[in-house]
Amino acid sequence: MRLSELDALVSAAGADVVGHITQRRAQVDPSTLLGAGKVEELSARVRESGANLVVTLEPLRPRQRAALEREVGDGIAVVDRNVIILDIFAQHARTSDGKLQVELAQLRHRLANLIGSRDALSRLGGGIGTRGPGETKLEVDRRRMRLRISRLERELAAVRERRSEQRRGREGTPVVALVGYTNAGKSSLLNALTGARVLVADQPFATLDPTLRRARFDEGTSVVLADTVGFVSDLPRELVNAFRATLDEVTSANALVHVIDASNPQWRQQRSSVTRVLTELGAAGKPLVLAFNKIDAAERPVPAGAGSVAVSARTGEGIADLKRAIARLLT
């Protein structure tokens, strides 16, 4: 599941996947992440394929990244999955709030992985004139990043307050947040439930900023539906922290619709990943209905039972049942 997900993320970032290398180890190599033999294999595969980018599934430490880049050759970038996710977010950020959140996440990641010439200078013996300049440059970079992070945090705090005021203005109308794994079809389902024309794209993280639409169901129930950013397994901590302003729509919602891609053979693992994120956000105990979406493309029947509805945002099948289920959550 994680490798196929990584392929989808790399493609969404605008790169083509030309091959994979996998390795099973009791623990990662502290110097290069991979074992020495696998590093040689990786270098050879890079040369053979003409690749100019290496993406690792596991997080990279700064020294591991630098060591791998030395091994695979000049001009070959080595990044981890978190960098790919941040890049996708940067491409999809449209509003000023979204851009602020992406920049904050990127800066936090860069600060945590900032490396300078400290190691190289220490090998020179630490004499006068060899130690100060490099470390000074490193500290200047860190100080600038911290100042910018502080400013972004203040601006996003104002965003959260503004959105909190907007939510107070909606008091009396229940809010139902659509949550789920990225690319599960939340935006398509929002359109089917409300008649809206929210952007729909068959790729991860097409939606970053929360989209709110009012809907009135046949039972007379009036609700605000909120389409939120999709989740992935092991969502990077800096993204969860930076997107608190957006994810507040989840934590403040009266109820949740957990949208599951019924056509994905790994939907159970995806469901577990979303549940973990909801628990981390403190929203796991909210009233919830499972919406098994894309049943028109599912090869196997979806589980039936109380608290779940089978739907297809594309064909409209089950939409009336989902509306009734949402209405029941709010009574």
N, C-alpha and C positions, 0 to 999 in steps of 0.2 A: 504493500500500500504506500509506504513512505517514498519508495523509489519512483513509482508511477506519479505520485503527487509532485515530486521534485521535477520530473520531466515536464509536467504541466506548468509549474512555476517558471522554469527556465524558458519555455516557449512563450509564456505570457510576458516575460521580460524582454522578448525580442530576439532570443538566441535559438539556434538549431542544435538539437542534441545529436551528436555523432557517435556516441558510444558510452559504455559504462564499465567501471571497474569496481568490483566488490571484494570485501575482505572481512572475515570473521576473526575477531581477536578478543581475548579476555578483557583487554583494556587497550586504549589507544596509545600509540607511541607518543611520548611527551615532546619529542623533538620535531617529528614530521607527520604526526597523526597516523600515517600508514607505516608498515614495516619497510625495511630497507629494500627487500625484493620487490614489493608492490610499488615503491617509489620508482625503481628502475623500469618496471612495466609501464607505469603511468607516463614516464618520460618518453618511452618508445612509442606508446599509443598516440601521444600528442604529436610527435614528429610524423608518424604515419598518416594521421588523419588531417593534419594541418590545422588543428584546433588552436584557437587563441584565447580560450577561457577554460578554466577548470573550476567546477563547482563541487564542493563537498557537502554531504548530507549532515555530517556532524559539525558542531561549532568549531571554528578555528581560533586558536590562540595566536596572538601577533607573531610570536617566534615560529610557530608551526607554519603560518602563512608565508613568512619570509623565507624559511628553509625550503618549502615546496617550490616557491617561485625561483629560487636559485637552482633547484634540481631540474625543473621542467624546461628551463631555458629563458633567455631574455625576451621580453615582450609578451610573455604568457601570464595573464592575470590569474590569480588563485583567490577565490572568494568562497564563502560558505552560504548555506541556505538562507540565513538571516539577511545577508546583504541582498540576495535576489528578491526577497519579500519587500525589503525597504525600497528597492529600485522600482518594483511594480507599484507600490503605494505612491512613490514620487511621480510616476507617469500618470496615475489616475486621479491625483488630487486636483480638483477643479475649483472649489471654493477657497476663500482666504483662510477659513477655519481649518479646512483639510490640509492646506499647505503648511500651516503653522504646526499641525500635529505631526506631519511627515518630517518636517525639518527638525523638530524636537527629537523624534525617534532616531533620525540619522545622526544627530550630534551626540546623543547619549551613546549610541553604538560606537561612533568614532572615538569618543573620549575614552571609553572602556578599552579600546583597542589601539590607542595611540602609542606608537613606538618612535623613538628617536635614536640619537647616536650614543646613548649612555653605555651600551655594551661595548661598542667599538672603541670609545674613548677610554674605558677602563683597561683595555688591553695595551694602551700606550703607556701605562704606568701612572697615570693621574698626576703628571707634573704640572707646573705652572704653565698656563697657556694652552693646555690640552683638554682640561676638564670643563672649564666654565662656559665657553661659547655654546657648545652643543646642548648642555643642560639648560642653559638660559633660553635657547630657542624652543626647547621642548616645553619648558614651563610657560613661556609666552603663549604658545599654542594652546596649552591647557587652560590658561587664565582666560584667553579670548573665548574659548568654547564654553567655559563655565559662566562667563558673563552673558553670552548669548542664550544659553540654556535658562538662566535666571529670568531673562527678559521674556523668553517664549513662555515660560511657566506662568509669569504674571499675566501675559496676554491670554493664555488659555484659561486661566482662572476667571478672567473677565468673560470669556466665552461661556464657561460653565454657568456663571451667574446669569448671563443674558438668557441662556436656554432654560435655566431654572425659572426665571420670570415668565418666559413663554409657556412653560408647563403649568405655572400657576394660573395663567390666563385660560388654560384649557380645563381647569377644574370643573368637574361636573360631567365631563365627557371621558369615559374610560379609554385608556391607551393600551393597545395590544401590539407588542413588538414581534416582528418576524425574525427569528434567529435560526442559525444553521451553519453547516459547513459551507465553505465558499463554493460557489457554482452549483448549489443545490436547487436553484430556481426561485429564490426569495423574491427578486424583483418581478419575475414573470407572474408569480402568485399574487403579488401586490396589485399588478395591473389587472389580473383576472377578478380579484375581489372588489376593486374600486373603479375599474374602467379608466385608470390612469395610463399614462404613456411614459413610464419610467424607463430609463436606459436599460436594455437587456443585452448582455454579451456573454458568449460561451467561453468564458475564461475566468481565472481566479481574480478576486478582488475588483470586479468591475464597479462595485458600489463601495464608496468610502464614507461619504457623509450620510447621515440619517435622512431618509425621505419620509415625510409625513403626509398622509392623505386621509381625508374623512370618508367614512362609508356608512350607509344606512342599510340595514338588513331587513328582510321581509317581516321579521318579528317585531319591527319597530325599534330595534336596538341601534343606536348611533354610536360609532366608535371612531377613534383615530388609530390608523394602522401605521406602524413605523417600520420601515425597511432599514436594516442595520448592516454594518460591515460583516462579511463572512469570517468564519473561524477556520483555522487549520490545526493539525496536530502540533503540539508543542509551540503554540503561538509565542513568539519572542517577547520576553518580559518588557522590553522597551516599547513595543507596540501596545501592549495592554496598558502600560502606564501613560503613554502619550495620548492614546485614544480614549481616555477616561471621559473627556467631554462628549464624545460620540456615544460611548457605551453607557453613559448615564441614561440614555433612552431605554436601555434594557433594564437597568436596575430600578428605574422609576415607573416602569410599565405596570399596569394592573394585572396583565396576563401575558403569556407567551405562546406563540405558535412556533414549534420546532419543526422546521422544514427539512425533510430528509429526501435525498435523491434515491428513490426506490430502484432506479436502473443501475446504480453503482453496486457492484458485488461486494464492496467493502463498506456498505452503509452502516453496519453495526459498529465498526471501529470509528467511523466518522461521528456517529451518534455519541459514542463514549467521549470522543475528543471535545465535542460541543458541551456535553454535560460537565466535563472537568472545568472548562472555561467559565461556564455559568456558576459553578460552585465557587471558583476563585473570585468572581464578581459579586458574590453574595446574592445571586438571583435564582439559585437552584430550587428554592421552595415555593416559587410563584405558581399559581394555577397555569396549567400547560396542556396543550393538545398537540399530538404528533401528526404532522401532515406529510404523508408519504407521497411525494410529488413524482412526476414523470412516470406514472403507472403505464402510460401508453408505450413506453420504451422498456419497461421492466420485463425480464425474461421469466421471473418467478413471481407467484402471488405474494403480496405484501401481508405482514401480520395483521390480523383483524382483532379488534377488541375495544373495550371501553377506553376512551381517551385517545384514539387514533382514527384518522380518516385517510382514505385513499383518494388522491386527486391527480388531475392532469391540468396544469395551467395552460398547456397548449390546446387541448381539446375542450376544456371546460368541464370534463367529467368530475363529479364529486365536489364541485365548488359550492353548490347549494348545501351539501352535507357539512362542509367545512364552516360555512357561515352559521349554520345552526349550532355546531359544536362550539364556535367562538361565543355565540350568544349565551349558551349554557354556562360557559366559564364565568360570565359576568353577572349571573343571576344569583 
